[in-house]
Amino acid sequence: MLRTYLLAAWRHLRKYSSYSLLKLIGLGIGITGSVLIFLFVRHELAYDQHFGQSNDIYRLAIAYDFSGQVDQFSNIPRPIAPKMAEDYPQVQAYTRLAGLNGVYTHETMLSYEQTFVKSDQAFYADSSFFQVFDYGLIEGDPQTALKAPNSIVVSEQMAQNLFGSTKVIGKTVSVDNANKMTVTGVMKVTDAPTHMPLNILVSWTTQYQPQEAEQWLGRHVYSYLLLQAGTDAQFLLDQFDAFFGKYMARTFDQLGGTAKLLIQPLSSIHLDSHLNWEAYPNGNRANIYLFSVIALLLLLIAAFNYVNLSLAQSGARALEVGVRKVMGALPGQLFRQFTTESVLISLIALVLGISLTFLLLPQFQLLFGVDFRFPLFSSPFLWLLLLALGLLLGFIAGSYPSIVLSRFSPSTILQGADVKRKSQVRKVLVVGQFIVAIGLLISAMIVTQQIQFMRGKDLGFNQDNLMTLTVKDSSILNNIQSVKNELLSLAAVKSASISSSAPGLALNQTAINVQNQAGETTPFGVQFVEVDHDFIHCMEMQLNSGRFFDRQFPTDTDQSIVINQAAADQFGWKEDAVGKKADFGPNPDGSVDQVQIIGVLSDFHAGSLHNPIEPVILFLEEKQNTPQLLLRLNGTELSQSIQLIEDKWDQFGSAFPFTYTFLDQSLADQYLAEDRLMHLLQAFVFLSILIAVLGLLGLMGLSASKRKREISIRKVLGASTSGLYLLLSQEYLLLVLVANLIAWPLAYWGMTKWLADFAYRIEIGPWPFILTTILSLAVAAITVSYQALQAARHSPITALRHK
């Protein structure tokens, strides 16, 4: 019986090949989009799942509260994790990670003989690291590899790049051309996704300082606990008040603040954590939901397309149904026959969708910068999942048309009844298809507007043609002012400055005590940056009041600070900040370093536009540990300017290769997730519109074919071609207009929720909705025009000659 059904289905597909092809392409495109999204969602949900004890590993984070200003950090003071492991037997092990060049600065340069390899995945790590994270060592002992000072463990790929071999135990490498390290291990790093990718680990004891054991504020590190199997991490939160009182209260009481512990399951960090000082950009669980909904919508409109075309063809198949019923076929048998037909088309579409997925996967991977795996030939589960998708989609898409067709009776066929009901269903499905396409199009326009707004917003400084050089070479650090002046002598360099961090990127954090109008001292959490005298000129910032650091005032080095307007407002000083006093709490010996505010900068964005402008203070410090050398280039012939700077840099005799970034590109990278969302929406808008257009094209062709006699009679009676075109097309244009009216509030609601994540955002105006309406009506008009005009121009003699 199944063979008979399949044979009948195949014959029908060949007989109505054009409409079968439209159904096939629609389903294939829907499957392609949904499979690509599935691969993305699968990758995002797989973060940190490959660790053997991932369910029992937690990262500790912290929230500081100074005078009601709460700041949350993804890393914590150094003593917290060791003390918790000491006090609570439920903690099986702990480990800490710290960037090799600062709180979250994990870039370094390894050199061996004349080979240099740069890495942005380099961390100090406790000796217990391999107890918590089960990276396998292909060389070395995990128990001892990170115990001795100046020990370094590298990934297998790093060993190959640096030494050309993995047999490297005992070899000595230079880190940032300063510290000599002995290789004590080579670890196997898989390509499984993790929120903390790494390929270099240096022993914690290499940089350990005894005072850090009691430093309960500042010098943050990423801290992880491995709890005993089955332990509820809530107990740590329940015990933290007592822990805080025992160890941390004294420090925070002096500063007038408090702290709250945050606990993050390892597998949730990538999607749910967006705290200050994340080591790497994380994903967003909201995007997982959004893309999953888009995948379902793509399948839904593909199914709508199939149902529409099948219902539109039902009249042409009425005679077939009547004959089969006269020959004794039961409704159930007809239902199975037509369902088999839809499943067959769906399975062929599945093959098409898989083929298109392989074709588009490289572009998809390029968009995300991630190697999305499609293990079709190595995963039986994936085969079963895709097969189930094809069968389910075929059954769902074919069920309703099969029910309608199988219920036809000879009398119904002869009387032509039930046409109106089917027509109404088709209208609902057409509207549904265009609601999805129009909603995605409006969303894509608004996302694009927001990204353009972020890129074009005045950040409070000029980001154009600003080169940043991270200085690590000791020979350059010791002569940084001379190097700066040498570079300034180049015609290509307009201005230069030395800064601990470039504005627009993450800054460090500290606490400051200020006096309000009533003379009371209040602590505040603030961001800070160390700069030189030329910083404001190089960054092209503006002063609201006071002055900037000046070489004519030697006391500026340790007695003066500059703040931004947000800090002045938060401190309660508003327009009267210049001349006010502040301090940074007691030193270990009980003394207090008091400073005076000498100037107030206009507000500038020290981070992304997701967050509001925060209070920032600037210190004068020309001798910094790992500063950024900022070079403002003249706007012409950038390639030649870069070459001149590189030539001059080589003359300084740096042991490091010349590397640089431009600040505008670094700032653009902050919105990489939004960029990807925009491109994905644009791609899926195209797919959804394409599916809707294919369906509309098929429906219009069938409608025109059915109405040939009516059109011929109208032509005989004097109807014009334009009048007949409007007659045939107005129904579909009206449906598209209705779809717009329904899609508008849905898109507005969704985009309002999305924009709420940005402290600085556009106002949703009418233009995305107006343009989308015009565009959708134009697409629909163009789609139906060919079939409508062809029908309107058809000779009435041919149609009227036949019954």
N, C-alpha and C positions, 0 to 999 in steps of 0.2 A: 504493500500500500504506500509506504514512504517513497519507494522508487517511482510510483505513478505520480505522486504529488510533486516530487522533484522534477520529473520530466515535464509535467504540465506547467510548472513554474518557469522552467527554462524556456519553454516554447513561448510563454507569454512575454518574458523578458526580451526575447528576440523579436517578437511581433511588434511590441511597443518599445523599440530600442531607445528612442529619443527621450521618452519620459522615464524609462528605467534608468537611463544615464543621469538624468537630473536627480532622481532619488539617490542613486549611488554616489554621485559627487557630493550631494548635501550631507549624507550620512558619513562619508569618508572625511570631509572637512571637519565635521563635529567631533568625530573620533580622534582625528589628528590633534586638534586643540586640546581636547580633554586628556589625551595621553601625555602631551607635553606638560600640561599643568600637573598631572599626576606625578611625573618625574620630579618636577620642582618641589611639590609638597612632600614627596617621599624623601627627598634630599634634606629638606628643612627639618623634618621630624626625626631624622636619623642622627642629629648632632649629639655627640658624646654618648651614644647608645652602645658603642663598640667596646667600652671599657667593661671589664668583667664584673666590677663592683659598682657600676654606675648608679644603681638604685640606692646605695648607701653613702654616696659621696655628696657633700654639700659645700657650697662656697659661702663664706661669711662676708656680709656687707654691713655697712653702718650708716646711721643717720645722725647728724649733729644738729642740735638746736641751740642757737645763740640768739637770745632776745626775740624768739618767735620765728626767726629765719631758719628754715629746715633745709639742709643739704644732704643728699644721699650719695654715698660713694660705693663703688664696686670693690674697693680694697680697704683695708683696715690697718690700724697701728700694729706694729710688729709683735708685741708680746702677747696679744690676745689668744691666738691659736695655741702656742705652747702652754700657756697657763690653763686653758680649757682642757687640753690633753692631760695636764698634770692633775687637775682637780676633779675631772669627771671620768670614771672608768668606762662609761659608754663610748668614749672616743678611742677608737682602736689605733688611729694614727693621724698625723697631720702633715701638711707640707705647705710651704709658702713659695711664691714666685715673685720676683721683682725684676723689672727691666734692667738691662745691663748699664743703661745710661740715664737712669732716673726713674721716677714713680711709674710712668707708663711708657717710657722711651726704651724700646727693645730693639733698636738698630745697633749693629756693630759690624766691624770689618775684621775678618780673620786673614792672617797672612802666614804662608809657609814658603820659605825660600823666596821665589819671585812670583808666587801665586797669591792673588787677592780674591777673596770671596766675601761679598756683602750679604748680610742677613738682617731681616727685620723680625726674626723670631728667636731672639736670644734672651735668656733669663738666668738669674741666679735662682737656685733651688736647694731646698733642704735635702739632707742625705736620705730622708725617708720618702723622697718623691716616688720611687718605684714601688713602695708599699701601697701608695694610694692609687697611682695611675700605672696600670700594668703594661707599660711599653716594654717589649722584649729587647734584651741586649744580645746582639750577635757577637759582640766582643766586650769583655769586662764582666765584673761582678756587680750586680745591682745593689748588693748590701753595702759595698764599700766605694763604689765609683764616685760618689759625691761627698765623701767624708773629708778628705785632706784638702787644705787650702791650695788654690791654684790648680784645681782639677777641672777638667772639661770633658763633657760627653757630647758627641756630635751625632747627627743622624747619619744613616747609611749614605744618603744622597750627598750630604755635606762632605763626608769623608771622601767620596768619589771625586767631587768637584775640587777639593782642596789638595788631596794626596794622590788621587788616581787609584786608590785601593781602600779596602776596609780593614786591612791588617795594619792598624796604626797605633795600637796601644803603646804608650811610652813616648810617642813623638811630641815635640814641643811646637806650639803655635803661638803666634803673637796676636793679642786681642787689642784692636784699635792702636796698633803700633806702640803699645806701652807695656802691657802686662804679658808675661810669658806663662803659658798654661801647658800642663801635661795632659795628654789625652788618656783618659782612664776608661772610656767606654764608647761603643758605637751602638746606637739604638735603632730598632726597626720602627720607622714611622710610616704607618699606612696612609692611604689617601682618604680614609674615613673622616667625615667632617667633624670638627671640634671647635668650640668657641675660643680655645686657646691653642692655636697651632704653634709648634715650636720645633726647632731643629738644632738648637744649641743650649746646653745647660752647663752653668758654672757653679761650683760648690758654694754653698751659703757662707761657709767659713772664710772664703776669699775676701768678702767685704764686711764680715761681721765686726761690729763695734760693741764693746761691753755695755755702753750706756743705753743701747737700744732695748735691753731687757726691761727697762723701766720707762720707756718713752711711750706714753699712753695717748699721745696726740701727735699727728704728723708722721712723716716717713712711712707712708702707707705701702702695703704689699698685698698681693692676691693670696688669700688664705683658704685652704681646703681642709675639711675634716672627713675622715673615713669613720663612720659610726659602726658599732656592732650590728650585725645583720638583724633586721627587724626593728631597730630602735627608732622611735618617733623623735624627729628633730625638734619637736615642740618643746621638749624638756629644756633645751638650751635657752629658748626665749623665756620660759618660766623661771629659770635660774639667773637670768641676766641682771636683774635688779640687785641681787646679792653679790654677783660677780662685779658689777659696776661699783658698788659700795666698797668692796674689799680692795680693788686694785685701781680704779680709775677716778673715783670721786674727788680725791684730793686735787688732781690736775684740773679737772673741770670746774670745781668750786672756785679755784683761783681765777679762772677765766669767765665765770658766771654762765656756764653752759651745761649741757647734758648730752647724753648719747643713747641711742637705741640700736640694738642688734637686729640685723636682717639676715635671714637664712634662705638660701636659694638651692633647691635641688639641682644637681649638675645638669640633668637633661632639660631643664627649663630655662637655663641661662640664655641660650641663643635667641629664643623667641620672646622671652618675657622680661629680660633685664635691659634697662636703658638708663643706667645710673651714670654719675660722673666718673670719668677716668676708666671707662671700659677699655680693655687692652686692644680690642678690635671691634669694628662695627658689627652689631648684632642684627639679626633678622627681626621680624615683627609677626606675632601670631595673627594680628588682624589681616595681614596680607594672605596668610594661609586660608583664612575663612573667605576672604574676597575672591581669591583665585579658585577656590573650590566651588564657590557659587557660580563663577564664570564658566567653569568646566561643565557644571550641571546645566547651565543655561544654553551652552553651545549644543549639548546633546539634546536638550529639550527643543530648541528651535529646529534642529536637524530632524527630530521625530515629527514636529509639527509640519515640516516641509513634506515629509513622506506621507503623513495622514492627509494633508491637503491634496496632494497630487493623486493619491489613491481614491479619495472621495470624488474628485473631479472626473476621474476615469470611470466611476461606477456606472454612469449611464451607458458608456461604450461596452461595459461588460454585462449589462443587464440581460442581453440575449443569451450570452453564454450561461448565466445562472439559470435562466428560464429553461433552456434546453437540458441542462444537467438535472434540474428538479423534475422535469417531465420524465427523464430517464431513470428516476428513482433516487437521486442523491438526497441525503438528509442534510439539514442545516449544520449539524456537527461536522459532517464530512466536508462541506464547503468551507466552514470556518477553518478546519485544519489545512485545507488546500491553500487558502489565501494566506494563512499565517505562515505556512511553509515557504510560500513565495517571499514574504517580507523578511523572514529569517535568512533565506538564501541571499537576498540583496544585502542584508546587514552583514553577513559573513564576508561577502565579496568586498563590501565597504570597509570592513575591518582590515582586510589585506591591503586595501588602498591606503587606509589611515596609517597602518604600520609602516608602509613604504614611504609615505610622506613624512612620517616622524623621523625616520632615518635620514631623509633628505634635509629636513629643517633642523635637526638636532645640533649640527655644528654652529649654526647661527644662534640658536637658543643658548648654547654653552658660551658662546662669545659674549652675548648680552649679559649674562650673569657672571662671567669670569670663573665659572665652576665647571668641572667635568662631570656632568650629569650622566650617570650610567643607565643604559637601557639593556639590561642583561636578558634579552629575549631568548637567546639560545642556551643560556646556562641556568635559567630559573624556571622550573616546572610550575611553580606557584604563579609566576607572571603569565605563563601560557594559559593556565586555567582561568586567571582573572580576566585576561583579554577575551578568551573564548566566552566566558560568562557574560562579559560586556556585550559582545556581538549578539549572543542569543537573547539576552534580556532586552537590548535595544530593538532588535527585530520583532520580538514578541510584543513589546509595548507599542512600537510604532505601527505594527500591523493589526493589533487587536481590534481597534474600533472599526477601521475599514472592513476587516473580515466579518465582524458582527453585522455591519450594515449590508454587505454584499450577500451574506449567507441567509439573511432574512427576506430577501426579495422573493416575491411570488409572481407567477405568470400574470395574474390580474393586476398586480401593482405595476408591473412593467408596462402592460398595455395601457393602463390609465395614466401613467407618468406621475403618480402621486409621490409624496414624501420628499420632493425636490427641494421645497422651501426649507425644511428642517436641516437637510444636509448643507444647503447654502449657508444657513446661519452658522453652523459649526465651522465651515470653511472660513467665514468672516472672522470668527473669534480666533481661529488659529493664525490667520494672517496678521491680525492685530497683535497677537501674542509675540509672533516673530519680530515684528517691528518695534514693539515695546523694548525688547531685549537689545536690539541693535541700536535704537535711538538712545536708550539709557546709557549704554556703553560709550556711545559717541559723545554725549554731553559730558560724561565723566572724564573722558580723555581730554576734551577741550579744557575743562576746569583744572585738571591736573597739570596740563601744559601751561596754563596761565599762572598757576602757583609757582611752578618751577622757573618760569621767566621772571616772575616777580622777585623770587629769591635771588636769582642771578643778577638782576638789575637794581636791587635795593641799595641805597646808600648805606654803607657799613660804618661810616664815621671815619674812614680812611680810604686812601686810593690804593686799590689792589692791582692796578695795571702795571705791567712791566717791572714787577717787584720780584727779584730773584732771592732765594734763600739758600744759604750754604751752612750746613751743620759742621762746626769746627770741632775736631777731636784731636788732631795732631798737636802734640805738646810743643813742637818747635814753632807752630803758628800761634798757639795759645799764649805762649810766653812773649810774643811780639805782635799781639792782635791789633794794637793801635797802629803800628807801623804798616802791617798788612792792609789794614783799612785805608790808610792814607795813600799807599801805593795803588790800590785799586781805584781810589778817588781821582788819581791823576790821569786815569784813562778817559778819553773823550766819550767812551761808551757809557760811563757811569755818571749819573746825574747827582746822586747822593748816596750815603751809606750810613749804617747804624749797626750797633751790637745789642742784641736782645736775648733774654733767656727763652723767649717763645715768640712766635709771630702772632700778632693779633688776628682774630678770626679762627684760631685753633685753641685747643684746650690750654688753660693756664693752671698754675699751682694755686693752692688754697692755704689760708692762714686765718688767725683770729686777731682782731684789733679792738682795743678798748678806747672808747671816745666819751667825751663829756657832752651831755645835752644842755639845753638852755637853762635847766634848773641846777646845773652843776653836778648832776649824778653821772657816774661812770657806767656805761653800758657796753657789753661785748657784742661784736658782730663778726660773722663769718664773711670773709672777702676773698676774692681772687687777687693774685699779685703777679707782677712781671718785673724783671730786672732789666734796666735799659741804660743807655749812655746819653750824653748830652744832645746828640743829633737825632734822637729817636723821633721826636715830634715833626722835625723837618723832613726826615726820610719818609715817614708814614703819611705825611701831609694831613695831619690832624689839626683840629682847631681848639684853642683855649677859650673857655667861657669866662674865666676870671683868673687873676693872679699871673704867675709866670711859670715857665718850665725850668728844668735844671740848667744852671749857668756856670760856666767855668770861673766866673768872677766871684762865685760864692763857694769857697772850699767846704763849708759846713754842710752843703747839700748832700755830701757823700753819706753821712750817718745821722743827720739831724732833720732832714726834710723828705717829704713825700709829696707826690702829686696824685690826686684822685680823680675819678670820673664823676659826672653829674649824678649818676645813679647812686654812687656812694654818698655824695653830699646830701641827696634827698633822703636816703635811708638813715643817715646819721642824724637827721633833723636839722641840718644846717642850711639847706636850700641854697640861697644866694650869698650866705655869709660864712662860707667854709674857710676861705683864705685866712690864715693866722691862727686857726684853731689847733689845739694840741691833741695828741693821741699817744697811746703806748701799746706795746705788744706783750703785756703781762710780765710777771716776775721772771727773771733769769734764775738759774739754779742757785746762785748765791744770794737771791732775794732782791737784787737791784732791778730797776725798771728803765728800759730804754724809751725815752720820750722823743717824739718827733713832732714837727710842725707841718701843717698843710700849706704849701706855697702856691699851689695852682689847682684849678679844676678844669679837666678836659671835657670837651663835648662828648656825649656818650658815643661809644663805638661797640660793635658786636665782637665780644671775645669768644663767642661760640657760634653754633648754627642758629638759624632762625626758628628752630623748634622751641627754643628757650628764650625767655625775656632777657634783656640786658641786665647783668648783675653788677654789684659794686666791685670796682677794681682799683687797686692802689699800685703805684709805680715807684720802685726804688731806683736810686742811682747806683749802679754797680758796673764798672767797666772791666773787671777781671772776674769772669764767670767760668764755671766748670766746663760746660758743653754749650756754648752760646750759638745763637743763629746770627750769621753775618748777613745783614739785609742790604741788598744793592738795588737802588732804583735806576733802571736803565733808560737811556734815551729811546724814544719810541720808534726810531728808524733802524732798519737793517739789524733785526734782532740776532739773526744767525751769525753775522759778522761780529756783533758785540759779544756774544757768548764765546766765540773763538778767541777774541782778544783777551777776555777775562781768563779763559783756560790757559792761554800762553803765559799770562802773567802769573797765574797760580802755579804753574809748573816751575817758574823761576824761584818760587819760595822754597823748593826742595821738599814738598810735602810727601810723606810716605804713603799717603792715601790717593787713590785716583780721584780726579776731579768729578764730583757729582753735585747736582743742584736740582732744585725744584722751583717752579713759579707759584707764587702765593695764590693767584687766581685759580690754578688747577687744583691746588690743595683744598681751597674753599669749595670748589665744584664737587670734589670727592665726598664732601659731607652729605651731599644730596644724591648719592649714588642709588640708594634704595628708591627714591622718588623718580629718578631717571629711568630705572628699570621698570617701575610701575607704569610710567608714561608709555614706554615702548611696548610693553606687553598689552596695555589697553588698546593702543593703536593697532597692534597686530590682531587682537581678538575682535576689535570693531570691524576691521576689514573682513575677517572670517564670518562674523555674524551677518554683516550686510550682504556678503557674497551668497550665503545660504538663503537669506530672505529673497534676494534678487532671483536666484535660481528657481525658488518656489513660485515667485510672482510671474516669472517668465513662463513656466509650465502652465500655471492656472490661466493666464491670459490666452495662451494658445488654445487650450481646451475650450475656454469660454467662447472665443471667437469662432472656433470650429462648430460648436453647438448652435450658435446663433447665425449661421450663414444664411438660412432661409429668411430669418427676420430681417437681416441686414439687406438682403436682396430686395425684399418687398419694400423696405424703407427707401432704397435707392430708386426703385421704379416709381415710387410716389414722390420723388423729388428731393430726398435728403442729400445734403452735401457731404463731402468727405470729412471736412472739419467737424460737422455735426455728428457724424457717425463715430469719429475718433473720440469726441467728448462722451458720447453715449457709452462706448465700450470702456473707457478709462476712468470715468468719474467715480465709479464704484470703488475702485482700488485706491484712487487718490484720497477719497473720503476716509477709507479705512486707515491709511497711513496718517492722515490728520488726527483721527481718533487715537491712534497709537501714540502720537506726540503728546496729546493732552494727558494721557495716562502716565507716560514716561516722565514728564516734567516733574511732578511732585516726588516721584520715587528717586529720581536722580538728584534732585535738590536735597532731599533728606540724607541720602548716602554721602554726598559730597560735603554737606555741612558737618557730618560726623567725622569725615576724614580730615577736613581742614582744622578741626578742633585740636589736633595734635601740634599745631604750629602757633607759637606765640605771636608771630607776625604773618598775616595771611591776607589774601584778597577778599573782597566782598563779592559774593556771587551775583553777577549782573544778568541782565536779560539776554545779552548777545549770544552766549552758548546755546540757549534755547531757540532763539530766532534763527540762528545760522543752521542749527540742526534741523529745524523744521523745513527751511528752504532746501537744504541739501537732501533730506530724505524724500521730499516731494519731487525734487528734480530727478533723483535716482529712480523713483517709482515711475515717473512720467517717461523717462528714457527707456526704462525696462519694458513698459507695456506699449510704447509707441510703435515698435516694429510690427508686432502682431496686430495691433489695432488698425494701423494704416494699411497693412496688407489686406485685412478683412474688409476695410472700408472701400478699398480700390478694386476688390474682386468683382469680376463680371457677374451680374445677377442671372444671366442666362444659364450658366452652368449649375448654379444652386437650385434654380426653379425647375430645371429639366427633370431632376430626380426627386423622388418623394422623400 
